[in-house]
Amino acid sequence: MVIIHFRGGDWFNPNWVFRQLCADISEDFPGEVELHREMEKAEAFGLLSLDSIDPALSSRILRAMRTVAEKTIDGMIPGWRSARPDDQDGQRMYLEAMSELLALMQRQPDEESSEIAPGGKAGP
C-alpha cells in the first residue's frame, strides 16, 4: 500500500497502482530528476507526504500526477494496459484510482509558478 498525503485528504492504493503511476510519470516527464527521486522514495517508504516537501517540488509532483491521470483517463497513456494488456480488471481498477486521484487533487491549491509541462520543461 502506498499513501499520498495531501492537505485535506489521503489517496491510498496498492503498490502496483503507484508503481504504474510512477512509470507513467517517468515516461511523460523524463527530465524531472528531482521529481523521479521523490516518487522513488515514496514507493520505497509507502508514503508521499506532499505537505512535508519543498512547496515548489510538491507543486510539480501534483502537476505531473494530474497530467498523467488525465491523459490516462483520456486514453492517451495506456496505464496498466502497458504492463498487462489482457488484465481488464486491473485496467479498470487503475482507471478508478486515477479518477480518485484527480478528484482529490481538484481540492488542492495549484501554484502556477512551479508548473511544468509534459517532458519536464518549465511552464510560463
Buried (B, 14 or more C-beta within 10 A) or exposed (E): EBBBBBEEEEBBBEEBBBBBBBBBBBEBBEEBEBBBEBBEEBBEEEBBBBEEBEEEBBBBBBBBBBBBBBBBBEEEBBBBBEBBEEEEEBBEBBBEBBEBBBEBBEEBEEBEEBBBEBEBEEEE
